[in-house]
Amino acid sequence: MTSSERFQDLPLEEVIGDRFGRYSKYIIQDRALPDARDGLKPVQRRIMYAMFHEGNTHEKAFRKSAKTVGNVIGNYHPHGDTSVYEAMVRMSQDWKLRHMMVEMHGNNGSVDGDSAAAMRYTEARLSAIAGEMMRDIGKNTVDFVPNFDDTEPEPTVLPSRFPNLLVNGSTGISAGYATDIPPHALHEVLDAVLMRMDNPDVTVDELMTVIKGPDFPTGAIIQGTDGIKTAYKTGKGRFIIRAKTEIGPLKGGKSQIVVTEIPYDVNKANMVKKMDELRLDRKLDGIADVRDESDRTGLRIVIELKKDIDGNAILQFLLKNTDLQVTYNFNMIAISGRRPTLMSLPMLLDAYISHQKEVVTRRSQYDITKAKDRLHIVEGLMKALSILDEVIKTIRGSKDKRDAKNNLITAFDFSEVQAEAIVSLQLYRLTNTDITELQQEDAELRKLIEKLDAILKSDKKLSSVIKSELINIRKQFAEPRRSVIMEKIEEIKVDLDILVPSEEVIVSVTKDGYVKRTSIRSHSASNGAGQEMKESDYSLLETQMNTQHHLLLFTSAGNYIYQPIHELPEIRWKDLGQHISSIVPLEQNESIIAAIGLESFDEEAFILTVSANGLVKQSKLADFKVQRYSRTFKAMGIKKGDRMVDARLVKGQHDILLFTHQAYALRFPLTDLSVTGIRTAGVKGINLKDDDYLVAMEIVQNDAGTSILIATQRGAVKRMGLKELEPASRAQRGVVVLKELKSNAHRIIGAMLVKNDEIVVLATDKGSKLPIVAGSLRMVDRYSNGSAIADDKKDGNVTYIYKDPKAELE
């Protein structure tokens, strides 16, 4: 063979596309999705058939699981033993299947997600109801195909004498398709099948009078019949599964929540762990203890609450934040006619009914053929007994069995089959009584043939046979419904008061980004002494707040951080506090510029932000509310080369003051600013010169007793009245508020509104901090450069100013 014959030159996309297409077709048709007729995936069908074929059935003794798994792999399913054993274990778990297909002795796993014991330790057999899946399989009721190595046949589908797909449900993921069909109550599904057989045009609403909805082996409460109805009509829908709970009292004013049923497919151990983590992480302060008290008598989880805590409010939080309540999504995809199909309830019922009609028709044809064959032999035996002496004489005169048969056929016109039966007859059968037995059998066979013939000829009789067999199964295997169905989905109302106990605390935020909350007791114990702080740091916010309030921190990069007060680190007043970057990651060179404490986001208020490039923006406070807060959020669209300077909370109609480095100031009303979205960049607040930038923003709320304090880099400080700045309109250059000098001109490094008794601190680049009482400065006009407070040669240039009520005056 030449090399060109051995290799094909094909594009990679074509090869991968072709191979993946084949693989997808295989896993869709023959692995992950159930058949609409028997509700089984190939591995489940092969396990059940292998057990049945080997006689490992419910009326016989248990057999080692390893023997069954080896048998399945060796004869029908050439895959890993783990996947086969896991499928077999799942079929034996009473919290996964509504009616188990396999009975197992030994550890077959648990609702906590524990795996089963190894297959060499466990023993299994088919359950009684699994026998109904197999019934009449030997009567040519279903098609058989050769197994993977053509050594023996295996069924393509099981006779399935009950609608297993709806009763036990199914879940699976293949390529491009996934299925989620929940389990149902056997008696309800059978009633729905009977109703559909009586009236092929029955509506989903009518069917739902008997099939109320899913019925999970784990019980629990199902909410949302509209979602169930949608799923039954279309194949897709969703509803809520909620744990069954009750709140009971304990001694000493305490109470407890007891969970007795949990949602389907929820890992109990993980759920209990999550509840306990909520307690340990202090996200839920009302829980004293979480215990799993489940034993062989049933499931029981106890959530013990602290004294005087409202159990219902805690339960609401747990329903919202743990798997005590989950959403189930119907996605009823099954293989119908070798194709994956999204099926409604009527389609699933029809698929099952047509399968049963085929099964019963094929069984009747098999039985009628067998009955006719036997009748033919019985007729031959009866004829032989009536001429017994001649028959015996003929046989005695023959050379061997073959000759005897030929002689009987020639002499008395028996058929080959009849002649075989006659020569095989035992002598005791030649008694006189035997003829009556044969006559009786003859009559019964004729009756049976007539009955089977009627079934094959009449669709009505065929249906009545199916119905009577389904009714028998209903009597034998029906169990009471386990899940309770409620029409409406209950809204979960979480009360913040329960989750976060109301406590007054002192909240502090520093310019360098250190945050903490401190108990009033710790703050009082220090007699109001200053908190631990770095030399160059100062306080941006220090106020009494409630643990149910909120904190917004704004950064120079135009971002903001949201922190609920109760989640701030609790640290003693004298200690430094925790850096915000260890709670929420910040960018390089990103620093905190403002901190705003809030009672709630519901109030009619706005956040005002400004940038160094003179842009100003007003956004609704409500827009700053977030649910998840492990990162920073955009507060203002800051362009490259710009930075955010300040952020303020504003309520009502006030004036805004803007101050620039080159000593321009502008006053205009907030009404000049329209309210925009949170991510916008804002509009021009002040018209800056090319090399100028904004240094400060203030809000004028009331003029009484308030004046403007301006500090320059040279250590000069001036105080002037608000009337010096007449209200103008937005985006103007503003007015000069310092006298321009030809050399070493004064430049503004900070400006703020002050009351007479407030202390302002000037901080210099040499580390000096110079406090001054605002009222000690005389009022001057716009053209004054104020009084020299710091000596720039001795103390250094002033870099920033801040208010500090605790600053010690010299």
C-alpha positions in Angstrom: 0.0 0.0 0.0 1.4 3.4 -0.9 1.5 6.3 1.5 -1.0 8.3 -0.6 -3.6 5.5 0.0 -2.9 5.5 3.7 -3.4 9.2 4.3 -6.2 11.5 3.4 -5.7 15.3 2.9 -8.7 16.8 4.6 -9.4 20.3 6.1 -9.3 20.2 9.9 -12.7 22.0 10.2 -14.3 19.3 8.1 -12.8 16.5 10.1 -13.6 18.0 13.5 -17.1 19.0 12.3 -17.8 15.5 11.0 -16.5 13.7 14.1 -18.2 16.0 16.6 -21.4 15.6 14.6 -21.2 11.8 15.0 -20.3 12.1 18.6 -23.2 14.5 19.3 -25.7 12.2 17.5 -24.5 9.3 19.6 -24.8 11.0 23.0 -28.1 12.5 22.1 -29.7 9.3 20.9 -27.8 6.7 23.0 -26.6 8.2 26.2 -27.9 11.2 28.0 -31.6 11.5 27.1 -34.4 9.2 28.1 -36.8 7.4 25.6 -40.3 8.8 25.7 -41.8 5.3 25.8 -40.1 3.7 28.8 -38.4 6.8 30.3 -35.0 5.1 30.5 -31.6 6.0 29.2 -29.6 3.2 27.5 -27.4 2.5 30.6 -30.5 2.1 32.9 -32.3 -0.1 30.4 -29.2 -2.3 30.0 -28.8 -2.7 33.8 -32.4 -3.7 34.2 -32.4 -6.1 31.3 -29.1 -7.7 32.4 -30.5 -8.2 35.9 -33.8 -9.6 34.5 -31.9 -11.8 32.0 -29.8 -13.3 34.9 -32.9 -13.9 37.1 -31.9 -11.2 39.6 -35.5 -10.3 40.2 -37.5 -9.3 43.3 -38.8 -12.7 44.3 -35.3 -14.2 44.4 -32.3 -13.5 46.6 -30.0 -10.5 46.4 -26.9 -10.7 44.4 -23.5 -8.9 44.5 -23.6 -5.6 42.6 -20.2 -6.3 41.2 -21.6 -9.4 39.4 -24.3 -7.3 37.8 -21.9 -4.5 36.8 -19.5 -7.0 35.2 -22.4 -8.6 33.4 -23.6 -5.2 32.0 -20.2 -4.2 30.9 -19.3 -7.5 29.4 -22.6 -8.0 27.5 -24.3 -4.7 26.8 -22.6 -1.5 27.8 -18.9 -1.2 27.0 -18.1 1.7 29.3 -16.5 2.3 32.7 -17.6 0.2 35.7 -18.0 3.4 37.8 -20.6 5.0 35.5 -22.6 1.7 35.4 -22.5 1.3 39.2 -23.4 4.9 39.8 -26.4 4.6 37.5 -27.4 1.4 39.3 -27.0 3.1 42.7 -29.1 6.0 41.6 -31.9 3.6 40.6 -31.9 2.3 44.2 -32.1 5.7 46.0 -35.5 6.5 47.4 -34.7 10.3 47.6 -34.0 10.4 43.8 -36.6 8.1 42.4 -40.3 8.1 43.3 -40.4 4.3 42.8 -37.1 2.6 43.0 -36.1 0.2 40.2 -33.4 -1.5 42.1 -33.4 -2.8 45.7 -30.0 -2.6 47.4 -28.5 -4.1 50.5 -25.7 -2.1 52.0 -24.7 1.6 51.9 -26.2 3.1 48.7 -25.3 6.7 49.5 -27.3 9.4 51.3 -29.2 12.6 50.8 -26.0 14.3 52.2 -24.2 13.5 48.9 -22.2 10.6 50.4 -21.2 8.0 47.8 -22.3 4.4 48.0 -20.1 1.6 49.3 -17.9 -0.1 46.6 -19.8 -2.6 44.4 -18.0 -5.5 46.0 -19.8 -4.8 49.3 -23.4 -4.1 48.1 -26.0 -6.5 46.9 -28.9 -5.8 44.6 -32.0 -7.1 42.8 -34.7 -5.7 40.6 -37.7 -4.2 42.6 -41.2 -5.5 42.2 -42.3 -2.5 40.1 -39.2 -2.9 37.9 -40.7 -6.4 37.1 -43.6 -4.5 35.6 -41.2 -2.7 33.3 -40.0 -6.1 32.0 -43.4 -7.9 31.9 -44.0 -9.8 28.6 -40.5 -8.9 27.2 -40.2 -12.6 26.2 -43.3 -12.4 24.1 -41.8 -10.4 21.1 -43.4 -7.2 22.5 -40.4 -5.0 21.8 -37.6 -5.0 19.1 -34.3 -6.5 19.9 -30.9 -5.6 18.3 -27.5 -7.4 18.5 -25.3 -6.1 21.3 -22.0 -4.4 20.7 -20.1 -7.6 19.8 -23.1 -9.4 18.1 -23.1 -12.2 20.6 -26.6 -11.7 22.0 -29.6 -9.5 21.5 -30.7 -6.6 23.7 -34.0 -4.7 23.8 -34.2 -1.2 22.2 -37.0 -0.3 24.6 -38.7 -2.1 27.6 -42.4 -3.0 27.5 -42.9 -0.5 30.5 -46.2 -1.5 31.9 -46.5 1.9 33.7 -45.5 5.4 32.5 -42.0 5.4 34.0 -40.8 8.7 32.4 -43.4 10.8 34.3 -43.4 8.6 37.5 -39.7 8.7 38.0 -38.7 11.7 36.0 -35.3 12.1 34.3 -32.4 14.5 34.2 -29.6 14.6 31.7 -27.2 16.8 29.7 -26.1 16.0 26.1 -24.8 18.1 23.2 -27.2 21.0 22.7 -30.0 19.4 24.7 -30.7 19.0 28.4 -33.7 17.4 30.1 -35.3 17.9 33.4 -38.5 16.0 34.0 -39.7 15.8 37.6 -41.1 12.7 39.3 -44.9 12.4 39.6 -47.3 10.3 41.8 -48.0 6.9 40.1 -51.8 7.0 40.6 -52.1 10.5 39.2 -50.1 9.7 36.1 -52.1 6.5 35.5 -55.4 8.4 35.9 -54.1 10.9 33.3 -53.3 8.1 30.9 -56.8 6.6 31.4 -58.3 10.0 30.9 -56.3 10.6 27.7 -57.3 7.1 26.4 -61.0 7.9 27.0 -60.7 11.3 25.4 -57.8 11.8 22.9 -58.7 15.6 22.8 -58.5 16.2 26.5 -57.0 19.5 27.4 -54.1 20.2 29.8 -56.5 21.9 32.2 -58.7 18.8 32.3 -55.7 16.5 32.8 -54.6 18.7 35.7 -57.8 17.8 37.6 -56.1 14.3 38.1 -52.4 15.0 37.7 -52.0 17.9 40.1 -48.3 18.4 39.4 -44.9 16.8 40.2 -44.6 14.7 43.4 -41.1 14.5 44.7 -39.7 11.5 46.7 -38.4 14.1 49.2 -41.9 15.7 49.6 -41.7 19.4 50.4 -44.0 22.2 49.2 -44.4 23.0 45.5 -45.6 26.5 44.7 -46.8 28.0 41.4 -49.4 26.0 39.5 -49.2 28.5 36.6 -45.6 27.4 35.9 -46.6 23.7 36.1 -49.5 24.3 33.6 -47.1 26.2 31.2 -44.7 23.3 31.4 -47.5 20.7 30.7 -48.6 22.8 27.7 -45.2 23.6 26.2 -42.6 21.3 27.8 -40.9 24.3 29.5 -41.9 26.0 32.8 -40.7 26.7 36.3 -42.0 26.5 39.8 -40.7 26.8 43.4 -39.9 24.0 45.8 -39.9 25.1 49.4 -38.8 23.0 52.4 -41.5 21.9 54.9 -40.8 23.8 58.1 -42.5 24.6 61.4 -41.6 27.2 64.1 -41.9 25.9 67.7 -41.2 27.4 71.1 -38.3 26.5 73.4 -37.6 27.3 77.1 -36.5 30.7 78.1 -38.3 32.7 75.4 -36.4 31.1 72.6 -37.8 29.4 69.5 -36.6 27.0 66.9 -37.3 26.3 63.2 -37.6 22.5 62.4 -37.2 21.4 58.8 -38.7 18.0 58.1 -38.7 17.9 54.3 -36.2 19.6 51.9 -36.4 20.4 48.2 -35.7 17.6 45.6 -32.1 17.1 44.6 -30.7 19.4 47.3 -27.6 18.2 49.2 -28.7 18.3 52.8 -25.1 18.5 54.3 -24.2 21.4 52.1 -27.4 23.2 52.9 -26.9 22.8 56.7 -23.2 23.9 56.2 -24.4 27.1 54.4 -26.9 27.9 57.2 -24.1 27.5 59.8 -21.8 29.7 57.8 -24.4 32.5 57.8 -24.3 32.2 61.6 -20.5 32.1 61.8 -20.0 35.0 59.3 -22.5 37.0 61.4 -24.6 37.6 58.3 -27.5 36.4 60.4 -27.2 37.3 64.0 -30.4 35.7 65.3 -29.3 32.0 65.0 -27.8 30.3 68.1 -27.2 26.9 66.6 -27.9 24.7 63.5 -28.1 20.9 64.0 -28.8 18.0 61.7 -30.9 15.6 63.8 -31.8 13.3 60.9 -31.9 9.6 61.7 -33.4 6.4 60.4 -36.9 7.6 61.4 -36.7 10.6 59.0 -35.1 13.9 58.2 -34.9 16.7 60.8 -32.9 19.8 60.8 -33.1 22.1 63.8 -32.3 25.9 63.6 -32.2 27.1 67.2 -32.8 30.9 67.5 -31.6 33.4 70.1 -33.9 34.9 72.7 -36.8 37.1 71.5 -35.9 36.6 67.8 -38.8 36.4 65.3 -38.5 32.9 63.8 -40.6 33.8 60.7 -38.2 36.6 59.7 -35.2 34.3 60.1 -37.0 31.6 58.0 -37.7 34.2 55.3 -34.0 35.0 55.1 -33.0 31.3 54.9 -35.6 30.7 52.2 -34.0 33.5 50.1 -30.4 32.7 50.8 -30.1 29.0 51.1 -31.4 25.9 49.4 -34.5 25.7 51.7 -36.2 27.1 48.6 -35.1 26.4 45.1 -36.5 26.9 41.6 -37.2 23.9 39.5 -37.1 24.3 35.7 -39.1 21.9 33.6 -37.4 21.0 30.3 -39.3 18.0 29.1 -37.0 16.7 26.3 -37.1 13.0 25.5 -36.2 10.8 22.5 -39.3 10.3 20.4 -38.9 8.5 17.0 -35.1 8.6 17.5 -35.1 12.4 17.7 -34.8 14.7 20.8 -38.2 16.4 21.2 -39.5 19.0 23.6 -42.7 17.3 24.7 -45.9 18.6 26.4 -47.8 16.4 28.8 -50.3 15.2 26.2 -47.4 14.3 23.9 -45.7 12.3 26.6 -49.0 10.5 27.4 -49.6 9.8 23.7 -46.1 8.4 23.3 -46.7 6.0 26.2 -50.2 5.0 25.0 -49.1 4.3 21.5 -46.2 2.2 22.9 -48.6 0.2 25.1 -50.9 -0.4 22.1 -48.0 -1.8 20.2 -46.8 -3.9 23.1 -50.2 -5.4 23.8 -50.8 -5.9 20.0 -47.5 -7.8 19.6 -48.1 -9.8 22.8 -51.6 -10.8 21.6 -50.1 -11.8 18.2 -47.5 -13.9 20.0 -50.0 -15.5 22.3 -52.5 -16.3 19.5 -49.7 -17.9 17.5 -48.7 -20.0 20.5 -52.3 -20.9 21.3 -53.0 -22.0 17.7 -49.9 -24.1 17.7 -50.9 -25.8 20.9 -54.5 -26.3 19.6 -53.2 -28.0 16.6 -51.2 -30.5 18.8 -54.2 -31.0 21.2 -56.4 -31.8 18.1 -53.8 -34.4 17.0 -53.6 -36.0 20.5 -57.4 -36.2 20.7 -57.6 -37.8 17.3 -54.9 -40.2 18.2 -56.7 -41.2 21.5 -59.8 -41.9 19.5 -58.0 -44.4 17.2 -55.5 -45.5 19.9 -55.1 -49.2 18.9 -54.3 -48.4 15.3 -51.8 -45.7 16.3 -50.0 -48.1 18.7 -50.0 -50.8 16.0 -48.5 -48.4 13.5 -45.8 -47.2 15.9 -44.9 -50.8 16.9 -44.6 -51.8 13.3 -42.1 -49.0 12.6 -38.3 -49.3 12.6 -37.5 -46.1 14.5 -38.9 -42.7 15.6 -38.5 -41.1 12.2 -40.2 -44.0 10.5 -43.0 -44.1 13.1 -43.7 -40.4 12.4 -43.7 -40.9 8.7 -46.1 -43.9 9.0 -48.5 -41.9 11.2 -48.5 -39.0 8.7 -49.2 -41.4 5.8 -51.7 -43.6 7.5 -53.8 -41.1 9.5 -53.1 -37.7 7.9 -51.4 -36.2 11.0 -49.1 -33.2 10.5 -45.4 -33.4 11.3 -46.0 -31.5 14.6 -48.8 -33.7 15.6 -46.9 -36.9 14.8 -44.0 -35.6 16.9 -46.3 -35.0 19.8 -47.9 -38.5 19.5 -44.6 -40.4 19.4 -43.3 -38.3 22.3 -46.4 -39.1 24.4 -45.8 -40.9 27.7 -47.7 -44.1 28.3 -49.5 -42.9 31.4 -51.2 -40.2 29.3 -53.1 -43.0 27.5 -55.5 -43.3 30.4 -59.2 -42.6 29.8 -59.1 -39.5 32.0 -56.7 -37.8 29.7 -59.2 -37.3 26.9 -61.3 -35.1 29.2 -58.3 -33.0 30.0 -57.5 -32.6 26.4 -61.1 -31.6 25.6 -61.1 -29.1 28.4 -57.8 -27.6 27.1 -59.2 -27.6 23.5 -62.2 -25.5 24.7 -60.0 -23.1 26.7 -57.6 -22.6 23.8 -60.5 -21.9 21.3 -61.9 -19.4 23.8 -58.4 -17.7 24.2 -57.9 -17.5 20.5 -61.3 -15.9 20.0 -60.5 -13.4 22.8 -57.1 -12.5 21.4 -58.5 -12.3 17.9 -61.1 -9.8 19.1 -58.4 -7.7 20.7 -56.4 -7.6 17.5 -59.5 -6.7 15.4 -60.9 -4.1 17.8 -59.1 -0.9 19.0 -61.7 -0.5 21.7 -61.0 -3.9 23.1 -57.3 -3.3 22.9 -57.7 -0.1 24.9 -59.8 -1.8 27.5 -57.1 -4.5 28.0 -54.5 -1.8 28.5 -56.8 0.1 30.9 -57.5 -2.9 33.1 -53.8 -3.7 33.4 -53.0 -0.1 34.3 -55.8 -0.2 37.0 -54.2 -3.4 38.4 -50.8 -1.7 38.6 -52.5 1.3 40.3 -54.0 -1.0 42.9 -50.8 -2.8 43.5 -48.2 0.1 43.6 -50.0 3.4 44.2 -48.7 5.5 47.2 -50.1 8.6 48.8 -48.8 11.9 47.4 -45.8 13.3 49.2 -45.4 16.9 47.9 -48.0 19.5 48.8 -49.0 21.8 45.9 -49.8 25.4 46.4 -51.3 27.6 43.7 -49.4 30.9 44.3 -45.7 31.5 44.8 -45.3 33.2 48.2 -43.2 36.3 48.1 -40.2 36.3 50.4 -40.1 39.4 52.6 -36.8 39.8 54.4 -36.9 42.2 57.3 -33.6 44.0 57.8 -34.2 44.5 61.5 -34.0 40.8 62.1 -30.9 40.2 60.0 -29.0 43.2 61.4 -29.8 44.0 65.0 -30.2 47.7 65.5 -27.2 49.1 67.3 -25.8 52.7 67.6 -22.1 52.8 66.7 -19.4 55.3 65.9 -18.2 55.1 62.2 -14.9 56.6 61.1 -13.3 56.9 57.7 -9.9 58.5 57.2 -8.4 60.2 54.2 -5.8 57.4 53.8 -8.7 54.9 53.6 -8.9 53.3 57.1 -12.4 52.4 58.1 -14.0 50.9 61.2 -17.1 50.9 63.4 -16.7 51.2 67.1 -19.2 50.5 69.9 -20.4 53.6 71.8 -18.9 52.0 75.0 -15.4 51.8 73.5 -15.7 55.4 72.2 -16.8 56.7 75.6 -14.1 54.8 77.4 -11.5 56.8 75.5 -13.1 60.1 76.8 -13.3 61.3 73.3 -9.5 61.1 72.8 -8.4 61.0 69.2 -8.2 57.7 67.5 -5.0 56.1 66.3 -4.0 57.7 62.9 -1.0 58.1 60.8 0.8 61.4 61.0 -0.2 62.6 57.5 -3.8 61.2 57.9 -7.0 63.0 59.0 -10.6 62.0 59.5 -13.1 62.4 56.6 -16.1 61.1 58.6 -16.5 60.5 62.3 -20.1 60.2 63.3 -22.7 58.1 65.2 -24.7 55.8 62.9 -26.9 52.7 63.2 -25.8 49.2 62.1 -28.8 49.3 59.7 -27.4 52.3 57.9 -25.1 52.5 54.9 -21.8 54.1 54.0 -20.7 55.3 50.5 -17.0 56.0 49.9 -15.9 57.9 46.8 -12.5 57.6 45.2 -10.3 59.8 43.1 -10.7 57.4 40.1 -14.4 58.3 39.9 -15.6 55.2 41.6 -17.6 54.5 44.8 -17.7 51.7 47.3 -20.8 50.6 49.1 -20.5 49.2 52.6 -23.4 48.3 55.0 -22.5 49.7 58.4 -23.0 46.3 60.1 -20.4 44.7 57.8 -17.7 47.3 58.6 -14.9 45.8 60.8 -15.6 46.3 64.5 -12.4 47.7 66.0 -11.6 49.6 69.3 -11.7 53.4 69.1 -8.0 53.8 69.8 -6.9 51.2 67.1 -6.1 52.2 63.6 -8.9 50.5 61.6 -8.9 48.3 58.5 -7.8 49.6 55.2 -10.6 49.7 52.6 -8.4 47.9 50.0 -8.4 44.8 52.1 -12.3 44.8 51.9 -12.7 46.0 48.3 -9.8 46.0 45.8 -8.7 49.5 44.6 -6.7 50.5 41.6 -3.1 51.8 41.9 -3.0 55.5 43.0 -6.8 55.4 43.8 -7.6 57.2 47.1 -10.6 58.0 49.1 -11.8 61.6 48.7 -15.2 61.6 50.4 -17.4 59.5 52.7 -21.2 59.8 53.0 -23.2 58.1 55.7 -26.9 57.3 54.8 -29.9 56.1 56.7 -31.5 54.8 53.6 -31.5 55.0 49.8 -35.2 55.8 49.7 -35.0 59.4 50.6 -35.4 62.1 47.8 -31.8 63.1 47.5 -28.9 63.4 45.0 -25.2 62.8 44.9 -23.2 65.6 43.5 -19.7 64.8 42.1 -17.0 67.1 40.6 -13.8 66.5 38.8 -10.5 68.4 38.6 -11.3 69.4 35.0 -14.3 71.3 36.2 -17.0 68.8 35.3 -20.0 68.5 37.7 -22.7 65.9 37.8 -25.9 65.3 39.8 -27.4 61.7 40.1 -30.2 60.2 42.1 -29.2 58.7 45.4 -31.4 55.6 44.7 -29.1 54.8 41.7 -26.2 54.1 44.0 -27.9 51.2 45.7 -26.3 47.8 44.9 -27.0 44.2 45.9 -23.5 42.7 45.6 -20.7 44.9 46.8 -17.4 43.1 46.6 -16.0 45.6 44.1 -16.0 49.3 43.2 -18.7 50.9 41.1 -18.6 53.8 38.6 -19.8 57.0 40.2 -18.6 59.4 37.5 -17.2 58.9 34.0 -13.6 60.2 34.6 -11.4 60.7 31.5 -7.7 60.0 31.4 -5.7 62.8 33.1 -8.7 63.9 35.2 -9.7 62.8 38.7 -12.7 63.2 41.0 -12.3 65.9 43.6 -15.3 65.6 45.9 -18.8 64.1 46.3 -21.7 65.5 48.4 -25.2 64.4 49.3 -27.7 67.2 48.5 -31.3 67.6 49.3 -33.4 70.6 48.2 -32.5 73.6 46.1 -29.1 74.9 47.1 -26.3 76.8 45.5 -23.0 75.2 44.5 -19.6 76.9 45.0 -16.6 75.9 42.9 -13.0 77.0 43.6 -10.0 76.6 41.3 -6.3 76.5 42.0 -5.7 79.9 40.2 -8.2 81.5 42.6 -11.3 81.6 40.5 -14.7 81.0 42.2 -18.1 80.4 40.7 -21.5 80.2 42.4 -24.6 78.9 40.6 -27.8 77.2 41.6 -28.2 73.4 41.5 -31.2 73.8 39.3 -28.7 74.5 36.5 -27.7 70.9 36.6 -30.0 68.2 35.2 -30.2 64.8 36.9 -28.2 62.2 34.9 -27.3 58.5 35.1 -24.7 57.2 37.4 -22.0 56.4 34.8 -22.2 59.8 32.9 -19.2 62.2 32.9 -21.2 65.3 33.8 -21.3 68.8 32.3 -18.9 71.7 32.5 -19.4 73.4 35.9 -16.7 76.1 35.6 -14.8 77.4 32.5 -11.1 76.8 33.4 -8.0 78.4 32.0 -5.7 75.9 30.3 -3.4 75.2 33.2 -6.0 75.6 36.0 -7.9 72.9 37.9 -10.7 72.6 40.4 -9.6 72.2 44.1 -12.8 72.4 46.1 -16.6 72.3 46.0 -19.1 73.5 48.6 -22.8 73.5 48.9 -24.6 76.7 50.3 -27.5 75.5 52.4 -28.2 78.6 54.5 -26.2 81.8 54.6 -26.7 82.5 58.3 -23.4 82.3 60.4 -21.5 80.8 57.5 -18.5 82.3 55.7 -16.0 81.1 53.2 -12.4 80.2 54.3 -9.7 80.0 51.7 -6.1 78.8 52.2 -3.2 79.2 49.9 0.0 77.2 49.4 2.0 80.1 51.0 0.2 79.6 54.3 -2.2 82.6 53.9 -5.8 82.2 55.1 -8.7 84.5 54.4 -12.3 84.6 55.4 -15.0 86.3 53.4 -18.7 86.6 53.4 -20.9 84.6 51.0 -22.3 87.8 49.6 -18.9 88.4 48.0 -19.8 85.6 45.5 -23.0 86.6 43.6 -25.0 83.8 42.1 -24.2 83.4 38.4 -24.8 80.6 35.9 -23.0 77.3 35.1 -19.9 77.1 32.9 -18.7 80.6 33.4 -15.1 81.6 34.3 -16.2 82.9 37.8 -14.6 85.7 39.8 -11.1 86.1 41.2 -11.0 85.7 45.0 -7.3 86.4 45.6 -5.1 89.4 44.6 -2.8 88.3 41.8 0.9 89.0 42.6 3.6 89.3 40.0 5.9 86.9 41.7 5.2 83.9 44.0 1.5 84.4 43.5 -1.0 82.8 46.0 -2.7 79.7 44.7 -5.8 78.1 46.4 -5.1 74.6 47.9 -8.4 74.4 49.8 -11.6 76.3 50.4 -14.5 75.5 52.7 -17.6 76.9 54.3 -17.0 77.5 58.0 -18.8 78.6 61.2 -17.0 80.9 63.7 -16.3 78.2 66.2 -14.9 75.6 63.8 -11.3 74.7 63.8 -9.5 74.3 60.5 -6.1 72.6 60.3 -3.4 73.6 57.7 -1.1 70.7 56.8 2.2 71.4 55.1 4.6 69.3 53.1 7.1 69.4 56.0 4.6 67.6 58.3 3.5 70.7 60.2 -0.2 70.9 61.3 -1.4 74.4 62.1 -4.9 74.8 63.7 -6.8 78.0 63.5 -10.3 79.0 64.8 -12.3 80.3 61.8 -13.8 83.1 63.9 -10.4 84.5 64.8 -9.9 85.7 61.2 -11.4 89.0 60.3 -13.8 89.2 57.3 -12.1 90.6 54.2 -13.2 91.2 50.6 -12.4 89.3 47.4 -9.2 91.2 46.7 -7.4 90.5 49.9 -4.9 87.7 50.3 -5.8 87.2 53.9 -3.4 86.7 56.9 -0.2 84.7 56.9 -0.8 81.8 59.3 2.1 79.5 58.2 5.6 80.5 57.3 6.3 78.8 54.0 10.0 79.0 54.5 9.9 77.5 58.0 6.8 75.3 58.0 6.8 74.5 54.2 4.1 74.8 51.6 0.5 74.1 52.7 -0.7 71.0 50.8 -4.3 70.5 52.2 -6.7 71.8 54.9 -9.3 70.0 56.9 -11.7 70.6 59.8 -10.8 68.9 63.1 -13.0 69.7 66.2 -10.5 68.0 68.5 -7.4 69.9 67.2 -5.3 71.4 70.0 -4.8 75.1 69.6 -1.5 76.6 70.6 
